[in-house]
Amino acid sequence: MPLAPDLLGTRSEPAEFSWDRDDVLLYALAVGAGQDDPLDELAFTTDNTEGVTTAVLPTYAAIMTRVGAVPLGDIDHTKLVHAEQAVRLHAPLPVAGRVRVTAEVTGVFDKGSGALVETTCEAVDAATGARLATTVGSAFIRGEGGFGGPRGGSAALPAPDGPPDHEVHYATGPGQALIYRLTGDRNPLHTDPGFAARGGFDRPILHGMCTYGFTARALLHTVCGGDPARFGSMECRFTAPVLPGDRLTVAIWRDETGGATFRTTRAGDGAVVIDRGRLRTA
């Protein structure tokens, strides 16, 4: 089969990733910071505002660990979609730095219509070896199921009771994918109409991790008081595509632990685009 044999447990060689202040400012803009009000979120979008110290959005960790890739085999990339993503911070991210990233395939599941491949990436400070972030991402590859592997779990978080404690509304821009791709994700699914059509989409869709970043900003500002040091981990499942220009609603239910569950929907038709969301605070 096209999936690489004995994929489970495969590890990458360590790869290094470095970033500076401009990279984290670009990332913040790419996930909508300051888009509704340029004077809002200045800690994430500027480096020379009096009395404001530049900070890093916690989900920049997913950009850092993207270099830790394990080849999945000879697959059709038009059939691959991002299914799940988790980010865990072991310390606040510095404005500039260098990490060493290793990746391991920690799950290969047979979902019948496709395969779900889970990859865990660890980022440590390249100079000190201190753990900085762990990310876990799952890719669903249509047409790669039926190989007889374990199906894996599918239990969803229980639905929250009552109305959400917060609802945050964001508008993505028509050119949002063009900005987000400058963070390093050049998948043509998000810019090339022909490639998107081969994947079954009428037009290029927004990066799931861009929607993830919009959602993380809502959680950061409502649950964590805007303080990245309080943002412990975030995990969720992607359930529907977003088109650049779509409006998003992030519904947030706080819990007794100080964290929250959340769900992101697409305005207009109310489609759930991010589900099974869980934020844990540090």
C-alpha positions in Angstrom: 0.0 0.0 0.0 1.2 3.6 -0.5 1.5 4.3 3.2 5.0 3.5 4.4 5.3 0.1 5.9 6.0 -0.2 9.7 5.1 3.5 10.0 4.2 3.2 13.7 7.2 4.2 15.9 9.1 5.8 13.0 11.2 8.7 14.3 12.8 11.6 12.4 16.3 12.8 12.8 16.5 15.9 14.9 15.9 19.1 12.9 16.6 22.6 14.0 14.3 25.6 13.7 15.1 29.2 14.5 12.9 32.3 14.6 13.1 36.0 15.5 10.8 38.8 16.4 9.6 39.4 12.9 8.5 35.7 12.5 6.3 35.9 15.6 4.8 39.2 14.6 4.0 37.8 11.1 2.4 34.7 12.7 0.2 36.9 14.9 -1.0 38.9 11.9 -1.5 35.6 9.9 -4.0 34.4 12.6 -5.9 37.7 12.7 -4.3 39.6 15.6 -5.1 43.3 15.2 -7.3 42.6 12.2 -10.5 44.0 13.7 -8.7 46.8 15.6 -5.1 47.6 14.8 -4.7 49.1 18.3 -5.7 45.8 19.9 -3.2 43.0 20.7 -0.2 45.3 20.3 1.9 43.0 22.4 1.7 40.4 19.6 1.8 42.6 16.6 4.4 45.3 17.4 7.9 45.7 18.8 8.2 49.4 19.4 5.0 50.4 21.3 5.8 52.4 24.4 5.1 50.4 27.6 4.3 47.2 25.7 6.6 44.2 25.7 6.4 41.9 22.6 4.9 38.5 23.4 4.4 35.3 21.4 1.1 33.6 20.7 1.3 30.2 22.3 0.3 28.3 19.2 3.4 29.5 17.4 4.7 26.2 18.9 3.0 24.4 16.1 5.1 26.5 13.6 8.3 25.6 15.4 7.6 21.9 15.4 6.5 21.6 11.8 10.2 20.9 10.8 9.8 17.5 12.7 8.2 15.6 9.8 8.1 11.8 9.2 7.6 10.7 5.6 4.3 8.9 5.3 5.0 7.1 2.1 3.8 7.5 -1.5 0.4 9.0 -0.7 -1.9 11.3 -2.7 -1.6 14.6 -0.9 -4.8 15.9 -2.4 -6.5 13.2 -0.2 -4.8 14.4 3.1 -6.5 16.7 5.6 -5.5 17.8 9.0 -7.7 16.0 11.5 -6.6 16.8 15.0 -4.1 19.0 16.7 -2.8 19.5 20.2 -0.2 22.0 21.5 1.4 21.8 25.0 3.7 24.5 26.3 6.4 23.6 28.9 7.5 27.2 29.2 6.4 30.6 27.6 7.8 30.9 24.1 10.7 33.4 23.7 10.5 36.2 21.1 13.6 34.7 19.4 15.3 31.4 19.7 16.4 28.1 18.3 15.0 24.6 19.0 15.8 21.1 18.1 12.8 19.1 17.1 12.2 15.3 16.9 9.1 13.6 15.6 7.7 10.2 16.1 4.6 8.5 14.6 2.7 7.5 17.7 -0.5 6.2 16.1 -1.6 4.6 12.8 -5.4 3.9 12.7 -7.6 2.2 10.2 -10.8 4.2 9.9 -12.1 2.2 6.9 -12.5 5.0 4.4 -9.0 6.2 5.3 -6.0 6.1 7.6 -5.4 8.4 10.5 -1.7 9.0 11.3 -0.7 10.6 14.5 2.7 12.3 14.9 4.1 13.7 18.1 6.8 16.3 18.0 9.1 17.5 20.8 10.9 20.8 20.8 13.8 21.5 23.1 16.0 24.5 23.4 18.9 23.8 21.1 21.5 25.3 23.5 20.2 24.0 26.9 18.1 20.9 26.0 15.2 22.3 28.1 11.8 21.2 26.9 9.9 24.0 25.3 6.8 22.5 23.6 5.1 19.3 22.5 2.7 19.1 19.6 0.5 16.1 18.5 -1.0 16.3 15.1 -3.2 13.8 13.2 -3.6 13.6 9.4 -6.5 11.7 7.8 -5.7 10.3 4.4 -8.7 9.3 2.3 -8.5 5.9 0.5 -5.7 4.5 2.7 -7.9 2.5 5.1 -8.7 -1.2 5.0 -5.3 -2.4 6.0 -6.5 -4.2 9.1 -5.0 -1.9 11.8 -6.6 -0.8 15.0 -9.5 1.7 14.6 -8.5 3.9 17.6 -10.8 5.8 20.0 -13.6 8.1 18.9 -15.1 9.2 22.2 -16.0 12.9 22.1 -15.9 15.3 25.1 -19.3 15.5 26.8 -21.4 18.4 25.6 -21.2 21.4 27.9 -24.3 22.3 29.9 -26.0 25.6 29.3 -25.0 28.6 27.2 -21.3 29.4 26.8 -19.5 31.7 29.2 -18.0 33.6 26.2 -18.7 34.0 22.5 -16.0 35.6 20.5 -16.6 36.6 16.9 -13.9 37.0 14.3 -13.8 37.6 10.6 -11.2 36.0 8.5 -9.9 38.0 5.6 -10.4 37.1 1.9 -6.6 36.9 1.6 -6.1 35.2 4.9 -4.5 32.0 3.4 -2.1 34.1 1.4 -0.8 35.7 4.6 -0.8 32.5 6.6 1.2 30.6 3.9 4.1 33.0 4.7 4.5 31.3 8.0 5.9 28.3 6.1 2.9 26.2 5.1 2.9 26.3 1.3 0.4 23.5 0.8 -1.3 24.3 -2.5 -4.6 23.2 -1.2 -4.9 26.7 0.3 -3.9 28.7 -2.8 -4.1 26.6 -6.0 -7.7 26.2 -7.4 -6.7 23.2 -9.5 -5.1 21.4 -6.6 -8.1 22.2 -4.3 -10.5 20.8 -7.0 -8.6 17.5 -7.1 -9.1 17.4 -3.4 -12.8 17.8 -3.8 -13.1 21.5 -2.9 -14.8 24.2 -5.0 -12.0 26.6 -4.2 -8.9 26.8 -2.0 -9.7 26.5 1.7 -8.1 28.2 4.7 -5.4 26.3 6.6 -6.8 24.5 9.5 -4.0 25.7 11.7 -5.0 29.3 10.8 -8.5 28.6 12.2 -6.7 27.0 15.1 -4.8 30.2 15.7 -7.9 32.4 15.6 -9.5 30.1 18.1 -6.5 30.1 20.4 -6.5 33.9 20.4 -10.1 33.8 21.7 -9.2 31.4 24.4 -6.1 33.4 25.4 -8.0 36.6 25.8 -11.1 35.3 27.6 -9.8 32.4 29.8 -6.1 33.4 30.2 -6.5 37.1 30.6 -4.3 37.7 27.6 -1.3 36.2 29.4 0.6 33.5 27.3 2.2 32.1 30.5 -1.3 30.9 31.6 -1.9 29.0 28.4 -1.0 25.4 29.2 -2.3 23.3 26.4 -4.9 23.2 23.6 -6.3 20.3 21.8 -9.1 19.9 19.2 -10.5 18.1 16.2 -11.1 19.7 12.8 -14.5 18.9 11.4 -15.2 21.1 8.5 -13.3 23.5 6.2 -13.3 27.3 6.4 -13.0 29.5 3.3 -11.0 32.7 3.5 -13.5 35.5 4.3 -15.7 33.3 6.5 -16.8 34.7 9.9 -16.1 32.5 12.9 -17.7 32.2 16.3 -15.8 30.7 19.2 -18.0 29.4 22.0 -16.2 28.9 25.3 -17.4 27.0 28.4 -15.2 27.5 31.5 -14.8 24.7 33.9 -13.8 24.2 37.6 -10.2 23.5 36.8 -9.6 27.0 35.4 -9.6 25.6 31.8 -12.4 25.4 29.3 -14.0 23.5 26.5 -14.7 25.2 23.2 -16.2 24.9 19.8 -15.7 27.0 16.7 -18.5 27.4 14.2 -18.8 29.1 10.8 -21.2 32.0 10.8 -24.1 31.8 8.3 -24.7 28.1 8.2 -23.5 27.3 11.8 -21.3 24.5 10.7 -18.9 23.2 13.4 -15.4 23.6 12.1 -13.5 22.9 15.3 -14.9 20.5 17.9 -13.9 18.4 20.9 -11.8 21.4 22.0 -10.1 21.5 25.4 -7.9 24.2 26.9 -5.9 23.6 30.0 -4.3 26.5 31.8 -0.9 26.5 33.3 
